[in-house]
Amino acid sequence: MRKIHIWAIVFCLFTFRLANAGRLPEAWDHLPALGEIRFSEKAVGFLTVVPPVAPQRFFVLEREKGLFHEVDSASFSSEFPEQEDTCEPPKRSTAWLCTDRNIYFAEPAYCSEGGNRHHILWKMALDRGVPLKVQDHVDRCLSISGIRIISGNLWLGTRYSGEYGYYPGEGIIVQSLDTGELVCRIDAEHGGLTGGLVWAIALDPKTSNARVTTEWGINEIQPTGRIVGSLFLYEDFNGETGAPEIRVSPTETKGNPFATLVRTIGIDDTEAFYKTLSKIPKEMMGEVTQLSPLIIGSQTHPFETPVDRRWNALVPFILKATQNKDRVKKWYADRVLAMFDDMEARKYFVQMLNSATRPYEVGFALRYLRSRVSGENETRAQEMQILRRRIEQAISDLETMNMRSTRSKEIARTLVALAPDLQSLGSPDGYKAIEDYFQKADFDCQRDAVLLKTIAGQIYRREELVPAFLIALRRISAERAEVLASVCSVFDMTRTEDYRGAVLYSTDYVLALLSAFVRANAVEGVDLSTLSGCEQAILSQLRNPEVRSEFVSRIRPGLKGDEAKFADILLGKSQSN
């Protein structure tokens, strides 16, 4: 079993893939996925699987000297001209093989997230066009990732297709082409395969052996299934230039995680970075793996525990990488920078907060600034100024927004996120701005309902939002039945199992709820859900002994008219139930 440092399991990140958002990282993610194999007289060529956003990479393994190196597209094409496919597989095929007479192709399996779709292997005669199922020995929940016919046997590469990517399968299954009987299994545990996730299988015309690529490396395998060569991939620095490069070794080699960092975030002065890195204590270097937050950052938890301040010597290089025009490299660089508790990093995120136009950028900058609050903060005044400006802008945008604008949710989330951050810096102005907005709002348009709903989702964690909510509760027209019902229900403490946070009890809430309940009853044909929602909220409040006692002794004597009438009715109901 491969050893992975404890850092690998204490953080949560997805490796950035536009098509695979949400995927947790794996120890092999930094290595190239060699999804295609080509041959020439002098060398074996490998192309990476075309990813959604990263450029394709090209590698060459020299036959005579065994040297492995990366080349550019032009050099690769010169040595390994692309051959046209003799047939076209159906869409969604995970693997295919064209022969003179037939095409073999596989449909994917998917058993992740409760799925139960099994793979299917097909054989179709080119002159008939009618596919026939082929029985195989691959686990039904694995996808077939490679198909080759070698010495009368069918070689099937395997992988597991998860919700967000591919994972190791059972290596290679070899079965008789004629009878379908299992011949052998070639895997990492027993057969010496470099990994279990098979990217490609190809027959080398020069040696008549199979070449196989996996998540960890390359194998050369005889038709009998005997492995005669293994090369494990790893990433390290070029000792002269400091540039990262992919290398191969006959044994598993850890490589240098910082070479991965240089490539991933696009550090340009590799030589200077390499020299700076050499000054870091060896014991610190030994703690870092390819899965360390320091190497790949974290989308979910980059802010909980910063890296040791002795790593801050790397900050200037990472800061420069954040200016990369390649948005993937910049995305990574931002998240790696967030691992540092450093004043220059803080200034960068203050600037991001000031200039960001996308809500997720605003939120990311806020989370960094919130988690790295130091005693002597040089940027405190600037942060307060930026937050006030953004809050004022959000309020202004709401006030001038078209009633049907789709931006109301985005602005509401931003506003509710900014207020607590301003409060953490010592100013309640953000919450006050929301209260002032509700004092003037007419609650007859979608934007106000969206803001109320957004606040409702945060109110159990942010009691500072309660005053604004009470203002809305007192002012919403009973004709806005749906909105009024949802606002009332926030104070229904029988529903708090749906939320995590503070339990809200107060006679102030009862008074505001009672006002809404009376207004709703005065409207002819009012929606019953409004009455029910507000009534249940009042009853849940009055069943709290302290609230009930204070309401009866201090509040009830001063009520008149319908408020007094309904208060007595609800007091009775709360006591009887």
N, C-alpha and C positions, 0 to 999 in steps of 0.2 A: 504493500500500500504506500502510495506517495505521501510524504510528510508535508503538511501545510502548517505554517506558523499560526499560532493562536489568533493573530490579527485577522486572519482570513475569515474567522467566524464571529467577530465582534462588531462587524459593520455591515451595512446593507446598502447596496448600490446596484444599479443596472449598468451593464456595459452599454455604451451609447450606440443604439441602432435605431434608426427611424422606424424600421419595420418591426423591431423587436423591443419596443419600449417596455420597461418593467422587468427585463431579464436580469437575474442575479449573475454576477461574474463567475467565471470558472477559471481554474488555474492555467488552462491552455489558451485563454482568449487572446493573449498577446502574440501567440505564434500564428504564422500564416496558415490559412486553410487551403491546402494544396488540392484543389478540386479537379484539376485536369493534368494529364501526363502526356508528354510527347517525346519522340525519339529521333535521334540522328546517329550517324556513324560514330561520332566522337563524344556524344553527351546525351543525358536525359534531361528534359525540360519540364518544369512545373509551373502552372499558373494558379493563382489563388481564385477561390470562388468569388464571383463578382458580388461585392457587398452593396447595400443600398446607398451608402454615402462615400466610403473610402475608395481610393483608386486601386485598380488591379495591380498586382505585383508579379514579377517574373523571376524565376530562379533556374540556375543551371548546375547540374552535377556532372563533372567531367569524368568520363569512363576510366581513362588511364591513370590520372593522378588522384582521383577521388575528391577533387576540390569542389566546394559548394559555394556559390556566390550569387548575389542578386544582380540582375542586369536590367537595362531599359527595354521598352517595348520594341524598338527598332532592332536592337541586337538580338532579341529573342526571336522575332519573326524571321530574321535572316538565317538563323540556325535551324529554326523549327517552323517551316511554312505551314500555315493552317490548311487542313484538309477539309473538303466539303463533306457534309454528312450525306450518306447514301440514302437515308430515309429520315422522315420527320416524325418524332414520337408524339403521341397525344399530349394535350396540355395537362399540367399537374403531374406528369410522370416524374418520379424521384430518381429513376435510372432507366437506361435503355441500351440495347445492343442491336445493331443492324448487321445481318449476315447476307449472303447471296440470296437466300430464299426467304428468310424470316426476319421479323423484328420482335425482340423481347422487350417488354416494358413493365414497369411496376407502378401501381397506384399507392399513395401514401397511407400509412397507418396513423391513427391519432387516438391515444388512450389517456391523454392528459386532461385534467380538469373535469373528470367524470365522463370523458368521451369513450366510445367503445367501437371505433372504426378500425377494422383490420386491413392490413395491406393485401393487395392482390397482385400476383405475378401473371402476366399474360404472354402468350405467344401467338403471333399472327403471320400467316403466310402472305408475302407481299403481293402475290397474284390473286388472292381471294378476298382479303380485307375483312375476314371474320375472325376476331380474337377468341382464343381458347385459354381457359385457366390452366395454369401450371401448378401442380402441387409442390410445395417446398417445405423445408425444415426450419425456416426462420420463425421465431416467435411471432405470433399474430399481431402483437402490439408494437413490433418494431417495423420501421420502414426499410426497404431495400435501397441502398445507396450506390451500389455498383453491380454491374452484370458483365461477366466475361465467360467465354467458352474456352477452356484450356485442356488439351489432351483428352477430349471426350467428356469432360465434366463441366458442370455449370457452377461457376464461382459467384456467390452472392455476398456483397458487402452489406453491413447492417448499421443502423443508427436508431436512436430513439428521438422521435419528433415531439418536443414539448410545446407548451403554449407560446413560449418566447424564443425558441431556438432548438438546436440539435444537441444531443447528448450521447454518450457511448452506448453502443448496442452489444452484440455478441461477437464482434469481429467479422470473420468470414465463414460462411457455411458453404461447404463443397458437396455437391450431390451429383449423381450420375445423370448425364443428359438423356440417356435412353430409358433407364428404369426408374429414375427419381430417388433411388436409394441414397441414404446419407453416406458419404465417403469419409469426411473428416470435418472437424471444426478447428479453425485457426484463430486463436484469441490471445489476449495479452497475458492472461494468468497462466495458461498451460502451454501455449504454442510459441510464445516469444514475440507476438505482434507488438508493435510500439504503442498501440492504443486500441480502444474498442469502438471508437467512432470512425468508421471508414469513409474517407472522402472520395477516393477513386481507386479503381483497379485497371491496370493496362498490361497487355502482353508485349514484352520487349522483343522485337523481331531479331535483334542481334544475339541475345542469349537464350531465347525461348523461355525465359523465366517471367514470372509476374512481378510487376512493380505495384506496390500498394502504399497509399498515403493515409495516415490517421491524424487524429488531433495532436499527437505528440511527435510524429516523425514519419520515416520512410522505411519500407521493407522490400527486400528482394526475396522472392519465394519460388522454389522449384515447383514444377507441375505436380509432384508428389505431395506437396504441402509442407515440405521442409524449408524452414527459413534459413537462408544462407547469408543474409546481410541485413543489418539494422542500423539506422542512423536516427538519432534523436535530435530534434531541433532545440535550439536555445538562442537567446538574444544577449549580446554583450557589446562592449565598446571596442572600436578600433583603437589600439594602443597609441597610435600616432596622431590621429585626427580627433579622437573622442566621438566619432560618429557611431550611431548604433548600427549593428549588422546582425543578420541571422546566420548562425553557424550550425554545424552538425557534429555529433560525437557518437561513437559506437556505444557509449553508455549514457544513462540519464545524467544530464548536467543542469544545474540550477540556473546558470546564467546570471546576469546582473539586472535586477529590477529597474535600476536607474537608466539603463539603456532604453528600456521600454518607455520610461517617463519622457526621455528626450524626444523619442519618435512620436509618442502619443500627443504631446502638447506642442510640438514643433519648436523646440529650443534651437536657435540658429547658431549661437557661438558654442558649438559642442566642445571645442578644445578647452575653453575657459571653464565651462561647466565641469568637465572631467577633472581638471586641476583642482577646482574648488571642492569637488566631491572627495578627492584623495586626502583632504585635510580633516574629514569627518572621522571621529573615533571608530575603530574597527568594530567595537562591541555594539555600537549603534547601527552600523551597516548590517551586521549579522541579524538584526531584528526585523529587517525589511524583506518582504516577499513580493511576488508579483501581484498579490491580492491586498497588499497593505493600502490603507487609505492614502498614505503619502504618495503612492504611485498613481492610483487611479481616482482619488477623490471619492466623494460620495454624494449622491443626490438626496438620499433620505437622512443620513446622519453625519454630515460633514462638520457639524457645529458643536457636537457634544463635548469632545475632548480634543483640544489642539495638539499637534505634534510637539515634541520636545523643542524648546527654543533654540537648541544648538543646531537645528536644521534650518534656522532662519537665514543662514548664509546662502541658501538656494532661492530665497524670495526674489532677488533682482532678476534672475533668469526666468522665473515663472511669471513675474509681472510683465516682462517683455513678451512672453508667449501669449498673454491675454490679448495682445493687440493683433494676433494672427488673423488674417482675412479668411482663412479656412474655418468655417463656423464649427466644424466638429472639433478641431484642435482647440479653438477658443473655448468651446463648451467644457472640454476636459480641463483646460488651464484654469478656468474660473473655479472649478470644483476642487482642484488640487490646491489653489491659493487659499481657499476657504479653510483648509486644514491648519493654517498658520495663525498664531496670535502675534501679529506684527503690525506696527503702526503704518508702515507703507501699504500693507495689505488693507488695513482699515480705510486708509485714504482712498484706495481704489474702489472699495465697495461704497464709500460715501459718494463718490463720483457716479457710480452705477445707479445709486438711489436717485441722484439728482437728474440724470439724463435718460434713464430707462423709459422706454415707451411700452414695453410688454409687461403685463401683470406678473408673470412668473419671474422676470428679472427684478422687478421691484420687491417681490416677496423674498427672492434669494438674497438680495442685498440686506433687507431688513433682518432676516434670520441670522446672517453673519454678524451684523452690528449688535443685535440683541444678545448674542451668545459670547461676544468678546468685549464686554463692558469692563474697562479697567478703572482703577481709582483716579488716575490722572489722564483724562481723555482730551487730547488736543483738538479733536474734531467735534466735541459735544455741541458747541454753539452752532456750528455749521449744520450738524445733523438736525437740530431743532428747527433751524431756519428752513431747511429743505422739507422737513415733514410738514411744517405749517403751510408752506407754499403748495405742496402736493394735496393736502387736505382742502385748502381753499379752492384749488383747481377742480378737485373732485366734486365739491359742493356746487361750484359754478356749472360744471358739466351737467350735473343732475338737474339743476334749475332751468337750464336752457335746452335740455334734451327734448327731442321729438318724442311724443308720448309712446310711439311704437318702436323706438330705437332698441336695437339688440345689444347695445353696450351697457345697459343699466346693470346687468349682473356683474360685469367686469368692474365697473366703477364702484359698485356697492362693496364688492370684495376688497378692493383696494382701500376704500375708506375705512372699513371695519378693521383692516390690518394695520393701517397707519396710526389710528388713535391710540392703541395700547403702547405702541413704540414711543410716541410722543409723551405719554404718561410716564413711561419708564425713565425718561430723561427729566422728569419733574414738572411737566406741564399737562394740565387737564384740557387744554384747548381743543384737542381732537374730539373728545367726548362732548364738550360744550358746543362744538360746531354741529354735531349730529342733533343735539337737543334743539338748537336754534333752527335747524332745518325743519324739524318736525313741528315746531311752533307755527311755522308758516305754511307747511304742506297742506294740500287739499285732499290727499289720499284718494283722488279720483283717477289716477293714472297708474300704469303698470310700474313705473320706476319706483314709486313709493312703496308699493307692495313688495317689490324685489328687495329693496333696502330693508324692510321689516323682516322679510324671510331670512335674509343674510344675518341680521342681528340675532334673530331667534336661534340660529344655529350656533351662535357663540355665547349667548347670554349666561349659560350655566357655567362657563369658564371665565367670563368677564362680567362681573356684577356691575362694573362701572357703566355698562350699557343699559342697565335697568331704568334709570331716570328718563332716558330718551324713549324707551319703550312705554313707560307710563304716560308720557305726554301723548304719544300716538294713541294709546288706549282711550284716553279721555277725549280725543278730538276726532277719531274716525267716525264717519257717519254710519248709522245703522243700516243704511241702504247698501253699504259695502259689506254685505253679510259674510262673504267668504273670507275677506281680509280680517274682519273683526273676530270671527271665530278662531282663526289661526293665531291671532295675537292673544286672545283670551287663554287659549289652551297652553301657552307657554307657562302660565302660572298654575296649571293643573298638576299638582305634585304626585298624583297617582300615575302619571305618565313618565316619571323621571327615569324609569328603567331604560328608556330609549336614549338617555343622555349620560354623560360622565362629567361630574362637576358638582358645584354647590347646589344645595336644595334651597329654594327661595320661598320664605315665609315672611309676611309682614301685613299689618293692618293697612299700610299704604296701598298694597296690591289689592286688598279687598275693596277699598274705597274706589279705586280706579275701575276695577271689574264691575262693581255694583253700578257705577255710572254708565258703563257700556251696556249692562244688562237692562237697565231702566230705559235707556234710549232705544234699545232693540225692541223691547216690548211695546213701545209707543208707535212703532211702525206697523201699519196694516199689511198683513201678508208676509211678514218677515220670515226669512228662512229659518226653519226649526233647528238646523245645525248650529246657527249662531247662538240661539237661546241655550241650546244644550251645551255647547262648548264653554260659554261664559258661566253658565250655572255650575257645571262640574268643577270649573276652576275655583269658583267662590266656595263651594262646599269643601273642596280639598284644603283650602286655606283655613276655613272655620273649624275644621276637625283638628287643627293643631291647637293644643291646650293654651299655649301662651297667646297666640293670635286671637283665639276665641275670647279669652278672659279680657284682653285689652279692648277688643271690639265692643263687647257687651258693656264694660264699665266706662269706657272713654268715648267711643265713637257713636254707638247707637243712640244715646240721649240727645245728640245734636242733629240727628237726621229728621227730615220732614217729608211729607207727601209720599210720592211713589217710592222714594228711596227707603223711607221708614217701613212702608208696607212690605216691600220685597225683602228687606233685611230681616223682618220678623219671619216671613215665610221660609227663607233660606236658613235662618238660625234653627228653626224647627226641623227642617229636613236634615241638616247636618248632625243634629242630636239624635234623631230617630234612626239614622242609618249608621 
